[in-house]
Amino acid sequence: MAPQPAHAPQTAFHHARNLFLLLATLFPSFAHAQLQQPFVYTTGGAVATRNDQSGVLTPIAASPLPPLGFPVVIDAKARFLFAAGVNSIHMFRVDAVTGTYTEVPNSPFASANTKSPILVATEPTGTYLGVVNAVGLNPGESSVESFQIDSAAQVLLPVSGSFLELASTPVGAAGNSALGKFFVFLGPNPASTNTFLQNDGELLSFTIDPLTGFLGTQTGSGGSSYGRSFGADPLGRFVVAGQGKLSGSLLVTSAAGAQGILPLSFSAFPQEIFVAPGQHFIYVTIFTGGASVVHIFTVDTTTWQLTEAPSSPLPNFSSIGNFVADPTGPFVYQSTATNQVRVYLVDPTTGYFSEIASSPFTAPGLGLPVAFSILSGPIQPVVGPVASLKPATLFLGSITVGTPGSAQTTTLSNTGDQALSVNGITISGTNAAEFSASDTCAVPTVLQPGKSCTISIVFTPATPGARLA
């Protein structure tokens, strides 16, 4: 008997897009790799270092390497890359010092249900993977499953009993490795006889159990809202779903499940969604009146309400479908031609893109989908508790003197293998008095391995000028 599809209302955050032109994921806070200059990878096999200040990409000597699949993710201990194949998952051993990778023997791996995977998700212990398959057992449906990572044998083992059929096809999917979660935004299923599923638009959330690999209870919200597009904050703080059949709307959902919705005008539909790094700028390609325009929105991380930015729309671009954000800094990448990638700096005030000097960068293997960035440095075995902040830096923007800005959050996680004692959270530095903090950590407290809490920062400038703490 075939497993029954899941179609209860759900929630989610962080992204893999249905367009599959570009995808970037960065893992800056894992204690397993030193925080040095990151590597930027493409599915075409190009590997480059990125200058943190200028954004310049420089291919490493060994580049290009054999092509990767798509999408790609690195495990929490920076040992392996996992790339989706046609109906399988490829496994590569990665060298965090040189940036090179080698496919392991017997790769690729699959279960009987692995069909057109669109997302490979990891969890903090580096023991299991979650996989989202675009093709399920029945027409118009999809599925999720999990695999165990056997690092000694260098193989992936399907987790028996983890498979779950989903009621329709994903518009997009996303993983948050720090929390061990992955998310799926389902769209309409025209093959279904169920009217609800023919207009589906559900945001689903799954948790990978680090002890068993089983996929935890789905949580969230959604329903018959006609899913159209999907995007996510590069650091996993929120996702944005574009939906609507007669008129469009944007639904933003935070990591904690808080939501805000912004209705669009009649017959205005969100075709593409892209979230820039750092500044909470959300770019939405909206089709109305026979034309597509890229609108710029900002999100209030206290109320989770979306507002169109005064600088909107985005000049010089009619689509953001082939952009990807680099979570380590204010850079976005665009693939425009074979063996070519353009790099842009995001203006922190307007959200506009300005191409950096020397862009575009041309090298064999570039110009295909940018897969992700990882940080270089020797692998550090973790023994004991390890405190990790994601993001490690917050850019609080331009605020009127004497007026509190919107709170921005960072996540404190224990990525080690022993309990972490947190005795206090303080702000220090030259302008510390102009910043205030609140948190969900309830200090003094103890964070067990894999657990986390959030810290919110509010900036209230006393005088004009740049401030640092």
C-alpha positions in Angstrom: 0.0 0.0 0.0 1.5 3.4 -1.0 2.2 5.9 1.8 -0.4 8.6 2.1 0.6 12.1 1.1 1.0 14.8 3.7 -1.1 17.9 3.2 -1.8 19.4 6.6 -1.1 23.1 7.1 2.6 23.7 7.9 5.6 26.3 8.3 9.2 26.8 7.1 12.4 28.9 6.4 15.7 29.1 4.2 15.7 28.2 0.4 16.3 26.2 -2.7 14.5 27.6 -5.7 12.4 25.9 -8.3 14.2 27.8 -11.1 17.5 26.1 -10.1 19.7 28.7 -11.8 21.7 29.7 -8.8 22.0 28.6 -5.2 24.5 29.7 -2.5 24.8 28.4 1.0 27.6 29.3 3.5 28.6 27.7 6.7 30.5 30.5 8.6 30.0 29.4 12.2 30.9 25.8 12.3 33.8 25.3 14.7 35.1 22.5 12.5 36.8 24.9 10.0 38.9 28.0 10.7 37.3 31.3 9.8 39.6 32.2 6.9 38.8 33.3 3.3 35.9 31.3 1.9 35.9 29.2 -1.2 33.2 29.7 -3.8 32.1 26.6 -5.8 30.1 26.2 -8.9 28.3 23.1 -10.2 30.5 23.3 -13.3 33.6 22.4 -11.2 35.1 25.8 -10.7 36.5 26.6 -7.3 37.6 30.1 -6.4 38.7 32.1 -3.3 36.8 35.3 -2.6 38.3 38.5 -1.3 36.2 39.5 1.7 36.7 43.2 1.1 36.4 43.5 -2.7 34.4 40.4 -3.6 37.0 39.5 -6.3 37.0 35.8 -7.3 40.3 34.0 -7.9 40.2 30.4 -9.2 42.4 28.0 -7.3 45.2 26.2 -9.1 43.4 22.9 -9.4 40.2 24.5 -10.8 38.2 23.3 -12.6 37.5 20.1 -10.9 34.9 17.5 -12.0 31.4 18.9 -12.2 29.2 18.8 -9.1 25.5 17.9 -9.1 22.8 20.4 -8.0 21.9 21.4 -5.4 25.0 20.9 -3.1 25.5 21.0 0.6 28.4 20.4 3.0 28.0 18.4 6.2 28.3 20.0 9.6 31.9 18.7 10.2 33.1 20.0 6.8 34.1 16.5 5.7 31.9 15.8 2.7 30.0 17.6 -0.1 26.6 16.1 -1.1 25.2 16.9 -4.5 21.9 15.9 -6.1 22.1 13.7 -9.2 19.3 12.7 -11.5 17.8 10.1 -9.2 20.7 9.9 -6.6 23.0 11.7 -4.2 26.7 12.1 -5.0 29.1 12.1 -2.1 32.5 13.9 -2.2 35.4 14.1 0.3 36.3 17.8 0.6 39.7 19.3 1.7 38.9 22.4 3.7 42.5 23.7 3.3 42.8 23.5 -0.5 39.1 23.6 -1.4 39.5 20.5 -3.6 37.1 17.6 -3.6 37.1 13.9 -4.7 34.0 11.6 -5.2 34.1 8.7 -2.8 34.0 5.1 -4.1 30.6 3.6 -4.8 29.0 7.1 -5.1 26.3 8.0 -6.0 23.8 6.6 -3.5 20.0 6.2 -3.6 17.0 4.5 -2.1 14.2 3.1 -4.1 12.3 6.4 -3.7 15.1 8.9 -4.6 13.7 10.6 -7.7 14.8 14.1 -8.9 16.1 15.4 -5.6 15.9 19.2 -5.3 17.3 19.6 -1.8 19.9 17.9 0.4 19.7 19.1 4.0 22.1 18.5 6.9 21.9 18.6 10.7 24.4 19.8 13.4 25.9 16.4 14.3 26.9 15.5 10.7 25.2 12.1 11.1 22.2 12.3 8.8 20.8 14.0 5.6 17.3 15.0 4.7 16.4 14.8 1.0 13.4 16.4 -0.8 12.5 14.6 -4.0 10.5 16.5 -6.7 8.9 13.3 -7.9 6.8 11.1 -5.6 5.1 7.7 -6.0 2.0 9.3 -7.5 1.5 11.8 -10.3 1.9 15.5 -9.2 3.3 14.5 -5.8 6.8 14.6 -4.2 8.5 13.1 -1.2 11.0 13.4 1.6 13.4 10.9 3.1 16.6 10.7 5.1 20.0 9.0 4.9 22.7 8.1 7.4 26.2 9.3 6.8 28.7 6.5 7.5 31.9 8.6 7.5 34.2 5.6 8.1 32.9 3.6 5.2 32.2 6.8 3.2 28.7 5.7 2.2 25.1 6.9 2.5 22.6 4.5 4.0 18.8 5.1 3.5 17.0 5.4 6.9 14.3 2.8 7.0 10.9 4.3 7.8 11.9 7.9 7.0 10.1 8.1 3.6 7.0 10.4 3.5 4.9 11.1 0.4 3.9 14.8 0.0 0.6 15.9 -1.6 2.0 18.0 -4.4 5.1 19.3 -6.2 7.5 21.7 -4.4 7.7 25.3 -5.6 11.0 25.5 -3.5 12.8 23.9 -0.6 15.4 25.0 1.9 17.6 23.7 4.7 18.9 25.2 8.0 21.9 23.1 9.0 22.4 24.8 12.4 18.9 23.8 13.5 18.7 20.5 11.7 15.6 21.5 9.8 14.5 21.6 6.2 11.5 23.2 4.6 9.3 22.7 1.6 6.8 25.1 -0.1 4.3 23.0 -2.0 2.5 24.4 -5.1 -0.6 23.3 -7.0 -1.1 19.6 -8.0 -3.0 19.7 -11.3 -3.1 15.8 -11.4 -5.1 15.7 -8.2 -8.9 15.3 -8.1 -8.9 17.3 -4.8 -9.8 20.9 -5.4 -7.8 22.0 -2.4 -4.6 20.3 -3.8 -5.2 21.8 -7.2 -4.7 25.2 -5.6 -2.1 24.1 -3.0 0.3 26.5 -1.3 1.6 24.9 1.9 4.7 25.8 3.8 6.1 22.6 5.5 8.8 22.1 8.1 10.7 19.0 9.0 13.3 18.3 11.7 16.0 15.6 11.3 16.4 13.7 14.5 20.2 13.6 15.2 19.8 10.2 17.0 17.6 8.2 14.6 17.5 10.2 11.4 13.7 10.1 11.5 11.9 13.2 10.2 10.1 15.0 13.0 6.5 16.2 13.1 5.7 18.8 10.5 4.7 22.2 11.9 3.5 25.5 10.4 0.8 27.1 8.4 -0.5 27.4 4.9 -3.3 26.0 2.8 -5.2 26.4 -0.5 -3.3 29.6 -1.4 -1.8 28.7 -4.8 1.9 28.6 -4.3 3.9 30.5 -7.0 7.4 31.4 -5.7 9.8 31.0 -2.8 12.9 32.7 -1.3 14.8 32.7 1.9 17.2 34.7 4.0 20.7 33.3 3.3 21.3 32.7 7.1 17.9 31.0 7.6 16.2 33.7 9.7 13.1 33.7 7.6 11.5 32.6 4.3 9.1 34.4 2.0 6.4 32.6 0.0 4.7 34.1 -3.0 1.1 32.9 -3.5 -2.4 33.7 -4.8 -4.6 32.8 -7.7 -6.7 35.9 -8.4 -4.4 38.3 -6.7 -1.0 37.8 -5.2 0.4 38.1 -1.7 3.7 37.6 0.1 3.9 35.6 3.3 7.0 35.9 5.5 7.7 33.3 8.2 10.4 33.7 10.8 12.6 30.8 12.1 10.4 30.9 15.3 7.2 30.6 13.3 6.0 34.3 13.5 4.4 35.4 10.3 3.4 38.5 8.4 1.5 38.8 5.1 1.4 41.6 2.5 -1.4 41.6 -0.1 -0.5 42.7 -3.6 -2.8 44.6 -5.9 -5.4 42.6 -8.0 -3.8 40.5 -10.8 -0.3 41.3 -9.4 1.6 38.0 -9.0 5.0 37.3 -7.4 7.0 35.3 -10.0 10.4 35.3 -8.3 11.7 35.9 -4.8 15.3 36.6 -3.8 16.6 37.7 -0.4 19.9 39.6 -0.2 22.5 39.0 2.5 22.6 41.0 5.7 20.2 43.8 5.3 16.8 42.0 5.0 16.2 43.3 1.5 13.7 41.1 -0.3 13.4 41.3 -4.1 10.2 40.2 -5.8 9.6 40.0 -9.5 6.0 41.0 -9.9 4.0 40.5 -13.1 1.2 42.9 -13.7 -0.2 44.8 -16.6 1.8 42.6 -19.1 5.2 43.5 -17.6 7.6 42.2 -15.0 9.2 44.6 -12.5 11.6 43.8 -9.6 10.2 45.4 -6.4 12.3 45.9 -3.3 10.8 45.2 0.1 12.1 45.3 3.7 11.0 43.2 6.6 10.6 44.3 10.2 12.1 41.5 12.3 10.0 42.4 15.3 6.5 42.4 13.7 7.6 40.4 10.6 5.6 42.9 8.4 6.8 43.6 4.8 7.0 47.1 3.5 8.0 48.2 0.0 11.3 50.2 0.2 11.3 53.9 -0.9 14.1 53.0 -3.4 11.9 50.4 -5.1 11.9 49.2 -7.9 15.3 47.8 -8.6 16.8 49.6 -11.5 18.4 47.9 -14.6 17.0 44.5 -13.8 13.7 42.9 -14.9 14.4 39.5 -13.2 16.3 38.2 -10.2 15.8 34.5 -11.0 19.5 33.9 -11.6 20.9 35.7 -8.6 22.3 34.1 -5.4 23.3 35.6 -2.1 26.7 35.0 -0.4 25.8 34.8 3.3 29.2 35.9 4.4 29.0 39.5 3.1 27.2 42.0 1.0 27.8 40.2 -2.3 25.4 38.6 -4.8 26.3 36.5 -7.8 24.7 36.3 -11.2 25.4 33.7 -13.9 25.0 35.4 -17.3 27.1 33.4 -19.8 29.1 30.2 -20.2 32.1 30.3 -17.9 31.2 33.7 -16.5 29.9 35.0 -13.2 29.1 38.6 -12.3 29.6 39.9 -8.7 27.6 42.8 -7.3 27.8 44.7 -4.0 24.4 45.4 -2.3 24.0 49.0 -1.2 22.9 48.9 2.5 20.6 51.9 2.2 18.9 51.4 -1.2 19.3 47.7 -1.8 20.6 48.5 -5.3 23.2 46.3 -7.0 26.5 47.8 -8.2 28.9 45.5 -10.1 32.3 45.3 -8.5 35.6 46.1 -10.3 36.9 43.4 -12.5 33.5 41.7 -12.8 32.5 39.6 -14.7 34.9 36.8 -13.8 35.6 34.3 -16.5 37.2 30.9 -16.0 36.4 27.3 -17.0 33.5 25.9 -15.0 32.2 29.4 -14.0 28.9 30.6 -15.4 27.0 27.5 -14.4 25.0 27.5 -11.2 27.0 28.8 -8.2 26.7 26.1 -5.6 27.8 27.5 -2.3 30.7 28.9 -0.3 32.6 27.2 2.5 35.3 28.5 4.8 38.9 27.3 4.3 41.3 26.2 7.0 42.3 22.8 8.6 39.6 20.7 10.1 39.3 21.1 13.8 38.0 18.1 15.7 35.4 19.4 18.2 35.9 18.2 21.8 33.8 20.0 24.5 31.3 22.8 24.1 31.6 25.3 21.2 29.7 28.6 21.1 28.8 29.7 17.6 27.0 32.9 16.5 25.1 33.1 13.2 25.4 35.7 11.8 28.6 36.8 13.6 28.1 40.4 12.4 24.9 42.4 12.2 24.5 45.4 9.9 21.8 47.6 11.6 21.5 50.2 8.8 20.8 53.9 8.9 18.7 55.0 11.9 17.4 58.4 12.9 19.3 59.9 15.9 17.5 59.2 19.1 15.1 56.7 17.5 15.4 52.9 18.2 15.8 50.9 15.0 14.2 47.5 14.3 15.6 44.6 16.2 17.9 42.2 14.4 18.7 38.7 15.6 21.6 36.4 15.8 21.5 32.7 16.9 23.8 31.4 19.6 24.3 27.6 19.1 26.3 24.9 20.8 28.1 23.1 17.9 30.3 21.1 20.2 29.8 17.7 21.8 29.4 18.7 25.4 27.0 21.1 27.3 27.7 24.8 27.0 27.2 27.0 30.1 26.0 30.5 29.3 26.4 32.8 32.3 25.6 36.2 30.7 25.3 38.2 27.5 26.8 41.6 27.3 27.6 44.3 24.7 31.1 45.8 24.6 33.0 48.2 22.4 33.4 51.8 21.6 29.7 52.6 21.2 28.2 49.9 23.4 25.8 52.3 25.2 23.9 52.9 22.0 23.1 49.2 21.6 20.7 47.1 23.7 20.2 43.3 23.7 17.4 40.9 24.6 17.5 37.2 24.3 15.6 33.9 24.6 18.6 32.2 26.3 17.3 32.8 29.9 20.8 33.1 31.3 22.3 31.7 33.3 21.5 28.6 31.3 23.0 25.4 29.7 22.8 24.7 26.0 23.1 21.1 25.2 24.9 20.0 22.0 22.9 21.1 18.9 20.7 23.5 20.9 20.4 27.2 20.4 18.8 30.5 21.5 18.4 33.9 19.9 19.8 37.3 20.8 18.1 40.4 19.5 20.0 43.7 19.1 18.5 47.2 18.9 20.5 50.3 17.8 19.5 53.7 19.2 22.1 56.2 17.9 22.9 59.2 20.2 24.8 61.2 17.5 25.3 61.0 13.7 28.0 58.8 12.3 29.1 55.2 12.1 28.8 53.2 15.3 30.5 50.0 16.4 30.1 47.6 19.3 
